[in-house]
């Protein structure tokens, strides 16, 4: 929140979180919901500020990345992501 940009190769991971909001944010972001094991359940590209995402069925963790980052990295539903210490 409050940032005017997100670095290309950084992500925010919210363990045990399956809903988020973008209140007070200044820029759009991509939001990725993954299962307990890191399987991509849902991708919300270019989520604009002041939005609320309700809980995603099967989602266990939430990842926020730079807007259009999911398409640039070709992240799609069914992909397996790795985040040591959270899901592997």
Z-matrix of the N, CA and C atoms (Angstrom, degrees):
N
C 1 1.449
C 2 1.517 1 109.50
N 3 1.300 2 114.81 1 142.93
C 4 1.442 3 119.98 2 176.38
C 5 1.517 4 115.17 3 83.71
N 6 1.325 5 117.75 4 -9.23
C 7 1.465 6 120.90 5 179.90
C 8 1.525 7 109.91 6 -83.93
N 9 1.332 8 114.94 7 149.14
C 10 1.460 9 118.96 8 178.29
C 11 1.526 10 111.84 9 -98.93
N 12 1.339 11 116.98 10 -1.48
C 13 1.463 12 120.97 11 174.91
C 14 1.527 13 109.23 12 -159.58
N 15 1.316 14 114.89 13 160.42
C 16 1.466 15 121.91 14 176.74
C 17 1.523 16 106.80 15 -124.15
N 18 1.337 17 118.31 16 126.70
C 19 1.468 18 119.71 17 178.89
C 20 1.532 19 111.69 18 -58.14
N 21 1.324 20 115.76 19 140.83
C 22 1.475 21 122.91 20 -176.73
C 23 1.526 22 113.75 21 -53.23
N 24 1.315 23 118.28 22 -42.03
C 25 1.466 24 121.19 23 -172.96
C 26 1.519 25 113.43 24 -104.25
N 27 1.316 26 116.83 25 26.58
C 28 1.457 27 120.58 26 177.39
C 29 1.523 28 109.75 27 -120.10
N 30 1.322 29 115.08 28 153.86
C 31 1.460 30 121.35 29 177.90
C 32 1.518 31 109.01 30 -143.46
N 33 1.301 32 115.82 31 152.73
C 34 1.455 33 121.65 32 169.94
C 35 1.518 34 106.76 33 -105.93
N 36 1.321 35 116.48 34 127.28
C 37 1.466 36 121.52 35 179.63
C 38 1.521 37 107.68 36 -112.18
N 39 1.320 38 115.89 37 127.26
C 40 1.454 39 122.10 38 178.18
C 41 1.525 40 108.36 39 -112.17
N 42 1.348 41 117.16 40 95.60
C 43 1.465 42 120.19 41 179.73
C 44 1.532 43 111.09 42 -64.70
N 45 1.308 44 114.77 43 146.87
C 46 1.472 45 122.21 44 176.87
C 47 1.530 46 111.55 45 55.00
N 48 1.316 47 116.63 46 41.92
C 49 1.466 48 122.62 47 -179.05
C 50 1.525 49 108.37 48 -136.63
N 51 1.334 50 117.68 49 123.01
C 52 1.464 51 118.75 50 179.99
C 53 1.527 52 113.14 51 -124.71
N 54 1.331 53 116.39 52 22.97
C 55 1.466 54 121.29 53 170.99
C 56 1.527 55 107.70 54 -155.12
N 57 1.327 56 116.11 55 148.65
C 58 1.468 57 119.53 56 179.99
C 59 1.526 58 109.93 57 -144.99
N 60 1.325 59 114.42 58 171.61
C 61 1.461 60 120.69 59 171.62
C 62 1.523 61 107.90 60 -133.70
N 63 1.316 62 115.18 61 160.99
C 64 1.467 63 120.25 62 176.76
C 65 1.527 64 110.17 63 -117.46
N 66 1.325 65 116.31 64 29.57
C 67 1.463 66 120.63 65 176.83
C 68 1.525 67 108.93 66 -59.90
N 69 1.292 68 116.86 67 141.12
C 70 1.470 69 125.39 68 176.85
C 71 1.526 70 113.91 69 69.38
N 72 1.314 71 118.07 70 2.57
C 73 1.464 72 119.49 71 177.20
C 74 1.523 73 109.32 72 -79.83
N 75 1.325 74 115.83 73 153.69
C 76 1.461 75 121.48 74 -178.19
C 77 1.524 76 113.10 75 -102.20
N 78 1.324 77 116.85 76 -17.59
C 79 1.462 78 121.23 77 -173.29
C 80 1.531 79 110.41 78 -134.14
N 81 1.328 80 117.73 79 156.21
C 82 1.469 81 119.78 80 173.93
C 83 1.531 82 110.55 81 -73.18
N 84 1.314 83 115.81 82 155.85
C 85 1.469 84 122.43 83 177.86
C 86 1.522 85 108.70 84 -137.83
N 87 1.322 86 115.96 85 164.67
C 88 1.463 87 121.52 86 168.97
C 89 1.522 88 107.24 87 -97.23
N 90 1.318 89 116.44 88 138.47
C 91 1.461 90 121.92 89 179.68
C 92 1.522 91 108.36 90 -121.55
N 93 1.328 92 115.23 91 130.98
C 94 1.463 93 121.74 92 -178.79
C 95 1.528 94 108.24 93 -122.82
N 96 1.319 95 116.47 94 126.59
C 97 1.459 96 121.22 95 174.61
C 98 1.518 97 108.07 96 -103.16
N 99 1.332 98 115.89 97 132.73
C 100 1.461 99 120.87 98 -179.93
C 101 1.523 100 110.13 99 -125.73
N 102 1.338 101 115.31 100 159.71
C 103 1.465 102 122.29 101 177.92
C 104 1.529 103 109.78 102 -76.57
N 105 1.313 104 116.22 103 179.86
C 106 1.473 105 121.80 104 176.49
C 107 1.521 106 111.84 105 -55.42
N 108 1.320 107 116.77 106 -32.02
C 109 1.466 108 121.27 107 -176.55
C 110 1.524 109 113.58 108 -95.64
N 111 1.347 110 117.45 109 -0.10
C 112 1.458 111 120.70 110 178.23
C 113 1.514 112 115.32 111 95.20
N 114 1.321 113 117.43 112 9.37
C 115 1.470 114 120.38 113 177.06
C 116 1.533 115 108.69 114 -76.67
N 117 1.335 116 116.82 115 131.03
C 118 1.464 117 121.40 116 -178.64
C 119 1.529 118 109.57 117 -68.76
N 120 1.337 119 115.31 118 122.19
C 121 1.458 120 122.65 119 -178.68
C 122 1.530 121 110.69 120 -98.22
N 123 1.337 122 116.12 121 -41.87
C 124 1.470 123 120.94 122 -175.56
C 125 1.524 124 109.24 123 -154.66
N 126 1.338 125 116.20 124 143.20
C 127 1.465 126 122.40 125 176.70
C 128 1.525 127 107.97 126 -124.58
N 129 1.325 128 115.86 127 128.14
C 130 1.459 129 121.78 128 174.93
C 131 1.524 130 107.51 129 -112.87
N 132 1.334 131 117.83 130 100.54
C 133 1.463 132 120.09 131 -179.14
C 134 1.533 133 111.97 132 -79.54
N 135 1.305 134 115.23 133 144.47
C 136 1.467 135 122.94 134 173.21
C 137 1.532 136 113.41 135 50.37
N 138 1.328 137 116.07 136 48.59
C 139 1.463 138 120.85 137 177.65
C 140 1.527 139 108.43 138 -70.04
N 141 1.308 140 115.70 139 120.75
C 142 1.460 141 121.09 140 -175.04
C 143 1.529 142 112.00 141 -79.26
N 144 1.340 143 116.32 142 161.27
C 145 1.471 144 120.23 143 176.15
C 146 1.528 145 111.72 144 -58.39
N 147 1.325 146 114.39 145 153.97
C 148 1.452 147 123.94 146 177.04
C 149 1.528 148 113.12 147 66.77
N 150 1.332 149 115.93 148 37.39
C 151 1.460 150 121.36 149 176.40
C 152 1.534 151 109.27 150 -116.36
N 153 1.317 152 115.63 151 157.11
C 154 1.456 153 123.06 152 178.03
C 155 1.520 154 108.10 153 -126.02
N 156 1.328 155 116.66 154 127.50
C 157 1.465 156 121.37 155 174.49
C 158 1.519 157 107.68 156 -106.54
N 159 1.309 158 115.82 157 121.23
C 160 1.458 159 121.30 158 178.57
C 161 1.522 160 109.75 159 -73.63
N 162 1.329 161 117.65 160 165.83
C 163 1.460 162 119.87 161 -179.05
C 164 1.528 163 112.76 162 -52.72
N 165 1.311 164 114.88 163 139.43
C 166 1.460 165 122.61 164 -179.77
C 167 1.522 166 108.48 165 -101.14
N 168 1.319 167 116.91 166 123.34
C 169 1.462 168 121.44 167 -179.14
C 170 1.527 169 109.86 168 -59.08
N 171 1.316 170 116.71 169 126.95
C 172 1.457 171 122.15 170 179.80
C 173 1.514 172 113.59 171 87.02
N 174 1.327 173 116.45 172 -10.32
C 175 1.465 174 120.09 173 179.66
C 176 1.522 175 111.16 174 -78.48
N 177 1.320 176 116.43 175 134.28
C 178 1.458 177 120.88 176 179.15
C 179 1.525 178 111.70 177 -117.71
N 180 1.324 179 116.84 178 -30.87
C 181 1.462 180 122.30 179 -177.84
C 182 1.528 181 108.56 180 -135.52
N 183 1.326 182 115.76 181 153.23
C 184 1.460 183 121.39 182 -179.87
C 185 1.521 184 109.61 183 -120.97
N 186 1.328 185 115.59 184 139.15
C 187 1.464 186 121.92 185 178.57
C 188 1.524 187 107.93 186 -124.41
N 189 1.333 188 116.21 187 131.55
C 190 1.456 189 121.72 188 175.14
C 191 1.522 190 108.47 189 -111.57
N 192 1.336 191 116.21 190 131.24
C 193 1.461 192 121.21 191 177.09
C 194 1.528 193 109.09 192 -135.35
N 195 1.320 194 114.96 193 172.03
C 196 1.455 195 120.41 194 -179.68
C 197 1.530 196 111.37 195 -56.57
N 198 1.313 197 116.17 196 147.57
C 199 1.459 198 121.16 197 178.35
C 200 1.523 199 110.29 198 -56.59
N 201 1.316 200 115.88 199 134.86
C 202 1.468 201 125.49 200 -176.58
C 203 1.535 202 112.91 201 71.83
N 204 1.319 203 117.00 202 4.54
C 205 1.466 204 120.72 203 179.12
C 206 1.513 205 112.64 204 -65.51
N 207 1.338 206 116.95 205 -36.49
C 208 1.465 207 119.97 206 -179.59
C 209 1.522 208 110.98 207 -64.58
N 210 1.326 209 116.89 208 -42.09
C 211 1.468 210 118.69 209 179.57
C 212 1.525 211 110.94 210 -71.64
N 213 1.321 212 118.03 211 -37.31
C 214 1.470 213 120.80 212 178.45
C 215 1.529 214 111.52 213 -63.34
N 216 1.339 215 115.74 214 -35.11
C 217 1.464 216 120.58 215 -179.68
C 218 1.528 217 111.59 216 -95.07
N 219 1.337 218 115.98 217 2.99
C 220 1.463 219 122.93 218 178.75
C 221 1.536 220 112.26 219 56.90
N 222 1.327 221 116.54 220 41.33
C 223 1.466 222 121.68 221 177.70
C 224 1.524 223 108.26 222 -81.26
N 225 1.339 224 115.39 223 124.37
C 226 1.461 225 121.11 224 -175.97
C 227 1.521 226 110.88 225 -133.52
N 228 1.324 227 115.16 226 160.46
C 229 1.462 228 120.79 227 176.13
C 230 1.523 229 108.45 228 -56.44
N 231 1.342 230 115.56 229 133.71
C 232 1.461 231 121.41 230 -179.36
C 233 1.517 232 113.32 231 98.25
N 234 1.339 233 117.69 232 -17.70
C 235 1.467 234 120.30 233 177.46
C 236 1.522 235 110.15 234 -64.47
N 237 1.314 236 116.53 235 154.13
C 238 1.455 237 122.64 236 177.01
C 239 1.526 238 108.55 237 -106.71
N 240 1.335 239 117.22 238 118.67
C 241 1.458 240 121.85 239 177.77
C 242 1.523 241 109.54 240 -103.73
N 243 1.317 242 116.18 241 157.72
C 244 1.467 243 121.78 242 -179.90
C 245 1.519 244 108.91 243 -124.58
N 246 1.325 245 116.51 244 130.54
C 247 1.457 246 122.98 245 175.21
C 248 1.528 247 106.55 246 -141.05
N 249 1.341 248 117.08 247 92.47
C 250 1.465 249 120.56 248 -176.15
C 251 1.531 250 112.32 249 -51.30
N 252 1.311 251 115.35 250 134.12
C 253 1.449 252 121.56 251 179.78
C 254 1.522 253 113.64 252 90.61
N 255 1.322 254 117.21 253 -16.42
C 256 1.467 255 120.95 254 178.49
C 257 1.521 256 109.54 255 -116.95
N 258 1.324 257 116.63 256 -57.21
C 259 1.460 258 122.55 257 174.29
C 260 1.518 259 107.65 258 -148.81
N 261 1.320 260 115.36 259 144.43
C 262 1.476 261 119.60 260 -176.27
C 263 1.506 262 110.95 261 -137.33
